[in-house]
Amino acid sequence: MTETETQVEGHLASHLDQLPAADLRSRKIVELMKSEEAGHGQAARALGATELPAPIPTLMRIAARVMTGTAYWL
């Protein structure tokens, strides 16, 4: 669970990097979403979630890139 939240938080951070600085409304929404994801990860860790073994986060990241890339082109 924590790895999913970490990766989603990173994905949202990349969206923030791409949004125009003047688009305050969109930036606020994405910042709120990013903050919520961070909170989910903290809650999971507080409830005893552990880190995944080294190859799993990398595989998750690759799978997410394939899915978002596919969704972009569909």
Jmol script that loads the backbone (N, CA, C; Angstrom):
load data "model"
ATOM      1  N   MET A   1       0.820  -1.191   0.000  1.00  0.00           N
ATOM      2  CA  MET A   1       0.000   0.000   0.000  1.00  0.00           C
ATOM      3  C   MET A   1       0.869   1.261   0.000  1.00  0.00           C
ATOM      4  N   THR A   2       1.886   1.282   0.834  1.00  0.00           N
ATOM      5  CA  THR A   2       2.695   2.503   0.903  1.00  0.00           C
ATOM      6  C   THR A   2       3.407   2.771  -0.416  1.00  0.00           C
ATOM      7  N   GLU A   3       3.839   1.725  -1.096  1.00  0.00           N
ATOM      8  CA  GLU A   3       4.536   1.925  -2.373  1.00  0.00           C
ATOM      9  C   GLU A   3       3.592   2.513  -3.411  1.00  0.00           C
ATOM     10  N   THR A   4       2.368   2.060  -3.427  1.00  0.00           N
ATOM     11  CA  THR A   4       1.382   2.613  -4.360  1.00  0.00           C
ATOM     12  C   THR A   4       1.198   4.101  -4.092  1.00  0.00           C
ATOM     13  N   GLU A   5       1.042   4.459  -2.839  1.00  0.00           N
ATOM     14  CA  GLU A   5       0.847   5.867  -2.485  1.00  0.00           C
ATOM     15  C   GLU A   5       2.075   6.691  -2.855  1.00  0.00           C
ATOM     16  N   THR A   6       3.253   6.152  -2.615  1.00  0.00           N
ATOM     17  CA  THR A   6       4.496   6.847  -2.958  1.00  0.00           C
ATOM     18  C   THR A   6       4.578   7.099  -4.455  1.00  0.00           C
ATOM     19  N   GLN A   7       4.224   6.084  -5.243  1.00  0.00           N
ATOM     20  CA  GLN A   7       4.311   6.229  -6.689  1.00  0.00           C
ATOM     21  C   GLN A   7       3.251   7.184  -7.232  1.00  0.00           C
ATOM     22  N   VAL A   8       2.052   7.132  -6.673  1.00  0.00           N
ATOM     23  CA  VAL A   8       1.002   8.067  -7.099  1.00  0.00           C
ATOM     24  C   VAL A   8       1.407   9.498  -6.736  1.00  0.00           C
ATOM     25  N   GLU A   9       1.984   9.668  -5.561  1.00  0.00           N
ATOM     26  CA  GLU A   9       2.452  10.986  -5.143  1.00  0.00           C
ATOM     27  C   GLU A   9       3.505  11.520  -6.121  1.00  0.00           C
ATOM     28  N   GLY A  10       4.408  10.667  -6.551  1.00  0.00           N
ATOM     29  CA  GLY A  10       5.413  11.066  -7.538  1.00  0.00           C
ATOM     30  C   GLY A  10       4.801  11.410  -8.883  1.00  0.00           C
ATOM     31  N   HIS A  11       3.800  10.645  -9.277  1.00  0.00           N
ATOM     32  CA  HIS A  11       3.104  10.900 -10.542  1.00  0.00           C
ATOM     33  C   HIS A  11       2.422  12.268 -10.496  1.00  0.00           C
ATOM     34  N   LEU A  12       1.786  12.572  -9.378  1.00  0.00           N
ATOM     35  CA  LEU A  12       1.125  13.868  -9.228  1.00  0.00           C
ATOM     36  C   LEU A  12       2.150  15.010  -9.205  1.00  0.00           C
ATOM     37  N   ALA A  13       3.312  14.760  -8.614  1.00  0.00           N
ATOM     38  CA  ALA A  13       4.374  15.770  -8.606  1.00  0.00           C
ATOM     39  C   ALA A  13       4.813  16.084 -10.038  1.00  0.00           C
ATOM     40  N   SER A  14       4.869  15.061 -10.895  1.00  0.00           N
ATOM     41  CA  SER A  14       5.256  15.302 -12.288  1.00  0.00           C
ATOM     42  C   SER A  14       4.198  16.134 -13.003  1.00  0.00           C
ATOM     43  N   HIS A  15       2.921  15.934 -12.646  1.00  0.00           N
ATOM     44  CA  HIS A  15       1.865  16.766 -13.222  1.00  0.00           C
ATOM     45  C   HIS A  15       2.035  18.222 -12.784  1.00  0.00           C
ATOM     46  N   LEU A  16       2.390  18.418 -11.525  1.00  0.00           N
ATOM     47  CA  LEU A  16       2.614  19.785 -11.036  1.00  0.00           C
ATOM     48  C   LEU A  16       3.744  20.465 -11.810  1.00  0.00           C
ATOM     49  N   ASP A  17       4.778  19.691 -12.128  1.00  0.00           N
ATOM     50  CA  ASP A  17       5.903  20.248 -12.883  1.00  0.00           C
ATOM     51  C   ASP A  17       5.479  20.692 -14.277  1.00  0.00           C
ATOM     52  N   GLN A  18       4.464  20.033 -14.827  1.00  0.00           N
ATOM     53  CA  GLN A  18       4.026  20.334 -16.194  1.00  0.00           C
ATOM     54  C   GLN A  18       2.943  21.404 -16.267  1.00  0.00           C
ATOM     55  N   LEU A  19       2.264  21.645 -15.159  1.00  0.00           N
ATOM     56  CA  LEU A  19       1.198  22.651 -15.164  1.00  0.00           C
ATOM     57  C   LEU A  19       1.780  24.060 -15.214  1.00  0.00           C
ATOM     58  N   PRO A  20       1.132  24.927 -15.966  1.00  0.00           N
ATOM     59  CA  PRO A  20       1.586  26.322 -15.984  1.00  0.00           C
ATOM     60  C   PRO A  20       1.470  26.943 -14.585  1.00  0.00           C
ATOM     61  N   ALA A  21       2.414  27.758 -14.224  1.00  0.00           N
ATOM     62  CA  ALA A  21       2.410  28.399 -12.905  1.00  0.00           C
ATOM     63  C   ALA A  21       1.159  29.253 -12.701  1.00  0.00           C
ATOM     64  N   ALA A  22       0.609  29.782 -13.781  1.00  0.00           N
ATOM     65  CA  ALA A  22      -0.565  30.646 -13.684  1.00  0.00           C
ATOM     66  C   ALA A  22      -1.871  29.868 -13.490  1.00  0.00           C
ATOM     67  N   ASP A  23      -1.836  28.557 -13.711  1.00  0.00           N
ATOM     68  CA  ASP A  23      -3.056  27.742 -13.564  1.00  0.00           C
ATOM     69  C   ASP A  23      -3.229  27.369 -12.091  1.00  0.00           C
ATOM     70  N   LEU A  24      -3.573  28.356 -11.308  1.00  0.00           N
ATOM     71  CA  LEU A  24      -3.644  28.174  -9.857  1.00  0.00           C
ATOM     72  C   LEU A  24      -4.721  27.175  -9.437  1.00  0.00           C
ATOM     73  N   ARG A  25      -5.839  27.168 -10.133  1.00  0.00           N
ATOM     74  CA  ARG A  25      -6.929  26.258  -9.768  1.00  0.00           C
ATOM     75  C   ARG A  25      -6.494  24.793  -9.933  1.00  0.00           C
ATOM     76  N   SER A  26      -5.946  24.466 -11.095  1.00  0.00           N
ATOM     77  CA  SER A  26      -5.492  23.092 -11.333  1.00  0.00           C
ATOM     78  C   SER A  26      -4.371  22.710 -10.384  1.00  0.00           C
ATOM     79  N   ARG A  27      -3.444  23.633 -10.155  1.00  0.00           N
ATOM     80  CA  ARG A  27      -2.321  23.367  -9.251  1.00  0.00           C
ATOM     81  C   ARG A  27      -2.827  23.054  -7.850  1.00  0.00           C
ATOM     82  N   LYS A  28      -3.823  23.805  -7.388  1.00  0.00           N
ATOM     83  CA  LYS A  28      -4.381  23.590  -6.051  1.00  0.00           C
ATOM     84  C   LYS A  28      -5.012  22.198  -5.947  1.00  0.00           C
ATOM     85  N   ILE A  29      -5.734  21.789  -6.991  1.00  0.00           N
ATOM     86  CA  ILE A  29      -6.375  20.468  -6.994  1.00  0.00           C
ATOM     87  C   ILE A  29      -5.329  19.369  -6.943  1.00  0.00           C
ATOM     88  N   VAL A  30      -4.310  19.466  -7.790  1.00  0.00           N
ATOM     89  CA  VAL A  30      -3.273  18.423  -7.830  1.00  0.00           C
ATOM     90  C   VAL A  30      -2.476  18.422  -6.523  1.00  0.00           C
ATOM     91  N   GLU A  31      -2.195  19.585  -5.961  1.00  0.00           N
ATOM     92  CA  GLU A  31      -1.487  19.646  -4.675  1.00  0.00           C
ATOM     93  C   GLU A  31      -2.305  18.984  -3.566  1.00  0.00           C
ATOM     94  N   LEU A  32      -3.616  19.193  -3.581  1.00  0.00           N
ATOM     95  CA  LEU A  32      -4.484  18.555  -2.595  1.00  0.00           C
ATOM     96  C   LEU A  32      -4.464  17.034  -2.767  1.00  0.00           C
ATOM     97  N   MET A  33      -4.549  16.580  -4.005  1.00  0.00           N
ATOM     98  CA  MET A  33      -4.497  15.141  -4.266  1.00  0.00           C
ATOM     99  C   MET A  33      -3.169  14.547  -3.792  1.00  0.00           C
ATOM    100  N   LYS A  34      -2.077  15.248  -4.083  1.00  0.00           N
ATOM    101  CA  LYS A  34      -0.743  14.789  -3.678  1.00  0.00           C
ATOM    102  C   LYS A  34      -0.639  14.705  -2.151  1.00  0.00           C
ATOM    103  N   SER A  35      -1.175  15.707  -1.474  1.00  0.00           N
ATOM    104  CA  SER A  35      -1.172  15.717  -0.014  1.00  0.00           C
ATOM    105  C   SER A  35      -1.988  14.549   0.556  1.00  0.00           C
ATOM    106  N   GLU A  36      -3.124  14.270  -0.056  1.00  0.00           N
ATOM    107  CA  GLU A  36      -3.953  13.149   0.394  1.00  0.00           C
ATOM    108  C   GLU A  36      -3.231  11.818   0.219  1.00  0.00           C
ATOM    109  N   GLU A  37      -2.536  11.656  -0.905  1.00  0.00           N
ATOM    110  CA  GLU A  37      -1.787  10.420  -1.132  1.00  0.00           C
ATOM    111  C   GLU A  37      -0.693  10.249  -0.091  1.00  0.00           C
ATOM    112  N   ALA A  38      -0.008  11.334   0.244  1.00  0.00           N
ATOM    113  CA  ALA A  38       1.031  11.274   1.279  1.00  0.00           C
ATOM    114  C   ALA A  38       0.414  10.858   2.612  1.00  0.00           C
ATOM    115  N   GLY A  39      -0.757  11.384   2.913  1.00  0.00           N
ATOM    116  CA  GLY A  39      -1.455  11.009   4.146  1.00  0.00           C
ATOM    117  C   GLY A  39      -1.846   9.544   4.169  1.00  0.00           C
ATOM    118  N   HIS A  40      -2.279   9.027   3.029  1.00  0.00           N
ATOM    119  CA  HIS A  40      -2.621   7.602   2.946  1.00  0.00           C
ATOM    120  C   HIS A  40      -1.398   6.738   3.242  1.00  0.00           C
ATOM    121  N   GLY A  41      -0.263   7.130   2.674  1.00  0.00           N
ATOM    122  CA  GLY A  41       0.969   6.380   2.918  1.00  0.00           C
ATOM    123  C   GLY A  41       1.385   6.419   4.378  1.00  0.00           C
ATOM    124  N   GLN A  42       1.270   7.585   4.997  1.00  0.00           N
ATOM    125  CA  GLN A  42       1.618   7.715   6.417  1.00  0.00           C
ATOM    126  C   GLN A  42       0.691   6.865   7.277  1.00  0.00           C
ATOM    127  N   ALA A  43      -0.592   6.861   6.936  1.00  0.00           N
ATOM    128  CA  ALA A  43      -1.555   6.055   7.695  1.00  0.00           C
ATOM    129  C   ALA A  43      -1.238   4.570   7.558  1.00  0.00           C
ATOM    130  N   ALA A  44      -0.884   4.150   6.352  1.00  0.00           N
ATOM    131  CA  ALA A  44      -0.545   2.741   6.138  1.00  0.00           C
ATOM    132  C   ALA A  44       0.673   2.341   6.957  1.00  0.00           C
ATOM    133  N   ARG A  45       1.701   3.203   6.960  1.00  0.00           N
ATOM    134  CA  ARG A  45       2.902   2.907   7.752  1.00  0.00           C
ATOM    135  C   ARG A  45       2.567   2.853   9.245  1.00  0.00           C
ATOM    136  N   ALA A  46       1.711   3.754   9.691  1.00  0.00           N
ATOM    137  CA  ALA A  46       1.316   3.776  11.106  1.00  0.00           C
ATOM    138  C   ALA A  46       0.564   2.503  11.503  1.00  0.00           C
ATOM    139  N   LEU A  47      -0.103   1.906  10.525  1.00  0.00           N
ATOM    140  CA  LEU A  47      -0.855   0.666  10.788  1.00  0.00           C
ATOM    141  C   LEU A  47      -0.011  -0.593  10.575  1.00  0.00           C
ATOM    142  N   GLY A  48       1.286  -0.403  10.293  1.00  0.00           N
ATOM    143  CA  GLY A  48       2.181  -1.547  10.204  1.00  0.00           C
ATOM    144  C   GLY A  48       2.599  -1.968   8.808  1.00  0.00           C
ATOM    145  N   ALA A  49       2.280  -1.174   7.788  1.00  0.00           N
ATOM    146  CA  ALA A  49       2.709  -1.527   6.438  1.00  0.00           C
ATOM    147  C   ALA A  49       4.234  -1.553   6.372  1.00  0.00           C
ATOM    148  N   THR A  50       4.757  -2.461   5.594  1.00  0.00           N
ATOM    149  CA  THR A  50       6.204  -2.584   5.442  1.00  0.00           C
ATOM    150  C   THR A  50       6.601  -2.273   4.006  1.00  0.00           C
ATOM    151  N   GLU A  51       7.894  -2.035   3.804  1.00  0.00           N
ATOM    152  CA  GLU A  51       8.422  -1.753   2.474  1.00  0.00           C
ATOM    153  C   GLU A  51       8.470  -3.047   1.658  1.00  0.00           C
ATOM    154  N   LEU A  52       8.234  -2.914   0.358  1.00  0.00           N
ATOM    155  CA  LEU A  52       8.316  -4.067  -0.532  1.00  0.00           C
ATOM    156  C   LEU A  52       9.772  -4.362  -0.886  1.00  0.00           C
ATOM    157  N   PRO A  53      10.089  -5.617  -1.217  1.00  0.00           N
ATOM    158  CA  PRO A  53      11.451  -5.956  -1.642  1.00  0.00           C
ATOM    159  C   PRO A  53      11.851  -5.172  -2.903  1.00  0.00           C
ATOM    160  N   ALA A  54      13.134  -4.954  -3.058  1.00  0.00           N
ATOM    161  CA  ALA A  54      13.697  -4.084  -4.103  1.00  0.00           C
ATOM    162  C   ALA A  54      13.116  -4.250  -5.514  1.00  0.00           C
ATOM    163  N   PRO A  55      12.925  -5.420  -6.063  1.00  0.00           N
ATOM    164  CA  PRO A  55      12.469  -5.427  -7.460  1.00  0.00           C
ATOM    165  C   PRO A  55      11.000  -5.026  -7.631  1.00  0.00           C
ATOM    166  N   ILE A  56      10.196  -5.158  -6.603  1.00  0.00           N
ATOM    167  CA  ILE A  56       8.762  -4.915  -6.732  1.00  0.00           C
ATOM    168  C   ILE A  56       8.437  -3.451  -7.050  1.00  0.00           C
ATOM    169  N   PRO A  57       8.975  -2.464  -6.321  1.00  0.00           N
ATOM    170  CA  PRO A  57       8.661  -1.069  -6.669  1.00  0.00           C
ATOM    171  C   PRO A  57       9.048  -0.709  -8.107  1.00  0.00           C
ATOM    172  N   THR A  58      10.172  -1.232  -8.562  1.00  0.00           N
ATOM    173  CA  THR A  58      10.601  -0.965  -9.942  1.00  0.00           C
ATOM    174  C   THR A  58       9.624  -1.565 -10.937  1.00  0.00           C
ATOM    175  N   LEU A  59       9.198  -2.780 -10.698  1.00  0.00           N
ATOM    176  CA  LEU A  59       8.213  -3.417 -11.580  1.00  0.00           C
ATOM    177  C   LEU A  59       6.887  -2.667 -11.558  1.00  0.00           C
ATOM    178  N   MET A  60       6.492  -2.184 -10.403  1.00  0.00           N
ATOM    179  CA  MET A  60       5.261  -1.401 -10.303  1.00  0.00           C
ATOM    180  C   MET A  60       5.374  -0.119 -11.126  1.00  0.00           C
ATOM    181  N   ARG A  61       6.519   0.537 -11.058  1.00  0.00           N
ATOM    182  CA  ARG A  61       6.746   1.775 -11.796  1.00  0.00           C
ATOM    183  C   ARG A  61       6.680   1.521 -13.303  1.00  0.00           C
ATOM    184  N   ILE A  62       7.288   0.427 -13.745  1.00  0.00           N
ATOM    185  CA  ILE A  62       7.265   0.074 -15.169  1.00  0.00           C
ATOM    186  C   ILE A  62       5.838  -0.217 -15.617  1.00  0.00           C
ATOM    187  N   ALA A  63       5.109  -0.998 -14.827  1.00  0.00           N
ATOM    188  CA  ALA A  63       3.723  -1.321 -15.171  1.00  0.00           C
ATOM    189  C   ALA A  63       2.869  -0.058 -15.243  1.00  0.00           C
ATOM    190  N   ALA A  64       3.088   0.874 -14.313  1.00  0.00           N
ATOM    191  CA  ALA A  64       2.329   2.121 -14.317  1.00  0.00           C
ATOM    192  C   ALA A  64       2.630   2.940 -15.569  1.00  0.00           C
ATOM    193  N   ARG A  65       3.881   2.970 -15.991  1.00  0.00           N
ATOM    194  CA  ARG A  65       4.246   3.708 -17.208  1.00  0.00           C
ATOM    195  C   ARG A  65       3.595   3.093 -18.439  1.00  0.00           C
ATOM    196  N   VAL A  66       3.555   1.768 -18.488  1.00  0.00           N
ATOM    197  CA  VAL A  66       2.891   1.085 -19.606  1.00  0.00           C
ATOM    198  C   VAL A  66       1.398   1.443 -19.616  1.00  0.00           C
ATOM    199  N   MET A  67       0.767   1.401 -18.454  1.00  0.00           N
ATOM    200  CA  MET A  67      -0.666   1.694 -18.386  1.00  0.00           C
ATOM    201  C   MET A  67      -0.978   3.145 -18.748  1.00  0.00           C
ATOM    202  N   THR A  68      -0.196   4.093 -18.203  1.00  0.00           N
ATOM    203  CA  THR A  68      -0.484   5.488 -18.508  1.00  0.00           C
ATOM    204  C   THR A  68      -0.155   5.807 -19.965  1.00  0.00           C
ATOM    205  N   GLY A  69       0.891   5.196 -20.489  1.00  0.00           N
ATOM    206  CA  GLY A  69       1.218   5.379 -21.906  1.00  0.00           C
ATOM    207  C   GLY A  69       0.133   4.826 -22.809  1.00  0.00           C
ATOM    208  N   THR A  70      -0.380   3.661 -22.459  1.00  0.00           N
ATOM    209  CA  THR A  70      -1.460   3.057 -23.240  1.00  0.00           C
ATOM    210  C   THR A  70      -2.717   3.916 -23.169  1.00  0.00           C
ATOM    211  N   ALA A  71      -3.061   4.392 -21.990  1.00  0.00           N
ATOM    212  CA  ALA A  71      -4.240   5.233 -21.812  1.00  0.00           C
ATOM    213  C   ALA A  71      -4.106   6.527 -22.612  1.00  0.00           C
ATOM    214  N   TYR A  72      -2.898   7.062 -22.683  1.00  0.00           N
ATOM    215  CA  TYR A  72      -2.671   8.291 -23.444  1.00  0.00           C
ATOM    216  C   TYR A  72      -3.012   8.098 -24.906  1.00  0.00           C
ATOM    217  N   TRP A  73      -2.610   6.970 -25.466  1.00  0.00           N
ATOM    218  CA  TRP A  73      -2.799   6.732 -26.899  1.00  0.00           C
ATOM    219  C   TRP A  73      -4.175   6.194 -27.240  1.00  0.00           C
ATOM    220  N   LEU A  74      -4.926   5.750 -26.260  1.00  0.00           N
ATOM    221  CA  LEU A  74      -6.280   5.242 -26.538  1.00  0.00           C
ATOM    222  C   LEU A  74      -7.269   6.314 -26.486  1.00  0.00           C
TER     223      LEU A  74
END
end "model"
wireframe off; spacefill off
backbone 0.3
color backbone group
